[in-house]
Amino acid sequence: MSEKIAVLGAGSWGTVLANLLTDNGHDVTVWAYLEKDARELNDQHTNEHYLPGFKLNEKLKATSNLKEATDGADLVLFVVPTNVVRGVAEQLLPLLQESGNKPVIVSAAKGLEVGTYDRVSEIIASVIPAENHNGIVVISGPSHAEDTSTKDITTLTAASTNLEAAQYVQKVFMNSYFRLYTNQDVIGVEMGAALKNVIAIGAGALHGLGYGDNTKAALITRGLAEITRLGVTMGADPLTFSGLSGVGDLIVTATSVHSRNWRAGNALGHGEALQDILDNMGQVVEGVSTAKVAHELAQKKGVEMPITDAIYGVLYENKPIRETIVGLMQRDSKPEFDY
């Protein structure tokens, strides 16, 4: 099948997914916020800022006009930072209302909204009513744009309460190196996707400080435990966190130099100031804002999240990293599992 697809966001992941969908035979248009980025995609078939050296399918189109990108689309894919999802959805709604078009809306963004604590699918659903779309689907899992661009084998989950919509997305995306499974636990998939970015900052910081594999494994394992605690409290199925969007995404994000959250943490471990790191990154580090949301949400829900709280303290209260680690290790002893 060949579908008309709009990809909202011309960052690394948005560009790679748009290129993959074009390779799959779909009619794909990328919406870029900046006109110069759209021109580069159209004229040079490159996105040098985010994917240096990567050549795009020449059939892939781009525009900075949201109406042009989404007009008649069967599927609209959000791949913008969490903090702008609401604004983009608000721009999209009148276009859908005017045209009467009802696309399947897909989110590939990973984060929680500051202030509301909303997951990305909740943000979209709160802005775009059900009568203006054919289902909201979340895609998530262990995936770095750099690896997917080289056709490294990648597996994700497509989560939706609308199973037919999830199965449709599965068919649209799948090929010989990109495989999707379906999942109906949207809460668990999105909570895992958002919270693993916080743990990845911690993992990067440990690397920057010179800690070894034992320490990193301990952080990832105990990090997953507290991600699961908060997720289950929010209504997730605990089994989801042992899947692709849970432990799978956590492993890749907390161990790879491709991860901007890991790189930010690594720079913190080397003594760099947070604002300098963010200024120099050139991309949004979702884990920084998510650490604040997760810390506040855990307090509100009465969920114990010591690692997340420690990372919040380093990021927002200027607490020394080494002293924070000592504080974590010297907490009261307890059993591993609270049944």
N, C-alpha and C positions, 0 to 999 in steps of 0.2 A: 504494500500500500504506500501511497505517497500523500502526505499530509502537509497542510500549510501551517507553519510554526513560527511564532514570534519568540525570540529569546531576549529578555529584558536584562541588560547588563553586559558590558564588553570587557569585563575583567578576565583573568586567566581561565577560571572555571566556566564562565559563560561562553567564552570564545571557543574553548575546546568542545563543550557540549554542542554548540551550534555547528561546529565543523563536523563532529561525529554524526549529527542528525542529517547534515547535508550529504555526507558520504553514504548514509543509509537510504538516500534517494528522495528525501523530503525537500519541500520548498521552504527554505529557512531565511528569515530576516532578523538580524541583530539590531536591537535598539541601543545605540550608544548615547550617553549623556552629552558628550562633546562632539560637535560636527567634525573636528579634525580627526577624531578616532574613527568615525564612520567613513571619512574619505580614505584613510589609510587602509581600512579593511576592504573597501571597494576597489581602490586603485592599485595598491601594492599587494593585497591579499596577505597582509601580515598584521601582527599586533606586537610590535617590538617592545613596548613598555612592559607588558605582562608575559609575553612568550617570545623572547628574543631568538631569532633564527628559525622560527616555526612558520612553514608555508601553509596557507589555508586553501581549502577547496575553492576554485575560482567561481563556482556557482553560488557560493555563500554571499548574501547581500547584507548591507548595513544601512542604517539611516539614523538621524537624530530626531526624527519626527515620530512620536509615539503612535499617532493615528495611522500613518503609513505602515509602520511595523506590524500593527495588530489587526489591521483591516481584514476581515474574513478569516482570521486564524482559527484553525481547529484546536490548537494547543498554544497556550501562553505560558512560557517558562520564566519564573522570577529567579534571577541570579544576581541580585543586588544586595548590598549590605543590609543587615537587619534594621538599622536605624533609618533607612529610607524606604523600606517596604511599604509602610502606610502611605507615604506621600505618593509613591508610584501607583499604588492601588487606587488612590483617590483620583489620580489623573486618568486611569484606565476606565473607571466605572462609567463616566458619561459617554465615553466612546462606545462601550458595549451597549448602553441604553439607547444610544442614537442609532446604532446599526442593527440592533436586535440579535447580534451574534452571541452565541453561548459556547465559548470554548471550554475545554478542560483546562483548569489552571494547575500548574505544577510549581512547587517550590523546591529550589535547590539551595536555599539560604539556610544558614545554621546559626541560630542565636535566640536570645530572649529580649523582648523590648524593655528598655529602661522605663520605669514608672508604672507600666501596666502589668509587667511580668508575662505578657502574652507570648505564646509561641508564634512562629511565622504564619502557620496556617490559620491560627486564630485571628491574627491581624488582617489577613486577606478576607476571611469570612466575615469579619466585623464591618468591613468596608464594602465588599461586593456581595449583594444578596444572592441566595440560591437560584433565583429566577434568571440571573445573569450569567450563570456558568453551568457546565455539565459535570461538576465534581471538582474537588480540590485534592491533589495528590502531593505527597512529600517524597522526594527521592534523597536517600542518604546512605552512607556507608564509607568504607575505607577507600578514599579516592583523592589523589593529588593530580591536578591538571597536567603537571609536567610528565607524569608517567602515562596518563591516559592519552596524551598527545602523541606518544610514541607507540601506541597500541599495546601497552602493557596490559595484561589481563586484569580486569576490574569488575568487581561484583558489588551491587547496591541493592537496597530494598526500596520498593515503591509502596508507600503506605497511604491508605485511605479508608475511611468508613464506607466508601462507595467502591466495592470490589471490582465492578465492571470498569470504572475509571482507572483503577490501579492496573488492571489487566491490559487496558488499552495503552497506557503509558509503557508498560512492559514490552508490548509489541513494537511500539514506535522506536524505542531506544536500543533494543537488543541486536547484537551482531556477533561476529566471531570472537571478539575480545572484550565485549561489554555485555554483562549479563545482569538481569534484574530479577529479584524474587518479589512476591507480593506479601503484604503485611497489613493487618487492619488495626494495629495498635499505634495510632498516630501519635498519641501522647508519649509513649515510650521511645519511639523513633526520634521525635523532635527533642525530647529532653536529653537523650544520649548524644545527639548531634551537637547540641549547644554546650552541654557541660563538659564534654571531653576537651574543649578548647581551653578551659580553665586549668585542667590537669596538665595539659600539654605545656602551658607556661611554666608550671612547676617542674616538669621534667626537663625542660630546657635550662631552667635555672640550676638544677642539680648538675647537669652536664657542664655548664659554665663554671661552676664551683669546683669541678674535678671529681665529683662522686662517681662511683663505678656502677656496674650492672646490678649488683644486689639492691642498691638504693633505688635505682630506676624501676626495677621490677616491683619493689615494695610500694613505691608511689603509684604506679599504674594499677596494681591490684587493689590497694586500699582506696584509691581514687574511684575505681569502678564500684566499690562497695557503697561509697557515699552518693555517687550518681544514682545508683539503684534505689537507695533509701529515699531520696527526694523524688525520684521518678514514680515510685510506687505510691508514695503519699499523694502525688498529683493524679493518680488513677491509672498508671501504666501497669502492664503485665511484666513481672520480674524477668520472665524468660526472654523478653526483647533485649535485655541488656547483655545477654550472652550471645547475641547475634551480630549481624553486620553493622548495624547502626549503633551498637553498644561497644562491646570489647573490640570488634573489628576496627571501627573508626578511631577508638581510643589508642589502639596500638600504633596505627599508622601516623596519627597526629602527634603522639607523644614520643616518637622515635625518629622522625624524619627531618632532615634539613630542609625539605620542601615546605614544611609546615611553618607558616609565618608566626603562629603562636609559640612553637618551639623556639624559633629564632629569636623572638622577643624575650622569652625567658632566658635563653642562653646569654643574650646581651646583658640582661639584668644580673645574671650570675657573674659576669665579667666586670660588674661595677658601673655599667652605663646607667644614666638617668632615664627614667621611663619616658619622659616627654621627648628626649633626644631620639630614643629608639623609635617611637611612633612617628616622629617627623621624618626619619630616615628610611622607614620601611617602604613607603610608597604604596602600601596596600592597607586595608582595614584589618586590625588585629581584633577579631571578634571576642576573643577570650577576656580582654580587658574589661569591656563593658559587661560581659556576661558574668564575670566574677562578682561585680557589684550586685547585679540582679539576683544571682544565686545566693549570695550571702544574705541579702535582705529577705528573699523568699524562704530560705531555710529558717531564719529567725521567726518569721511570720508563722510558719508551719510547725515549728518546734522540732525540726530535724537536725540531728547532729552531723555537721560536715566540717570536721577539723582541718582537713587539707585545704578545702575551698576557703574557709575563714582565714587560714594562714596566708594564702595567696592574696586574698583581699587586703589583709594587713600590710603586706609588702607593697602592693600596688597603690593603695589609697591612704595608708597611714604611715608610710615611710619606715616601716619596721625593718630592722636589719635581717637579712635572709638567714645568716648562720644562727643567730639567736632564735629566730622563729623555728628553725629546724630542731634545735635543742628542745624548745618548748613542746613541740609535737611529740618528740621521743619520750619526754618525761611526764606525759599525762598519766593519769591513773590507769593501772592495768585492767584489762577486761577480756572477755572471751572473743574469739574471732567472729563467731556467728551469733546473732541474737534471734533465736527461733521464735 
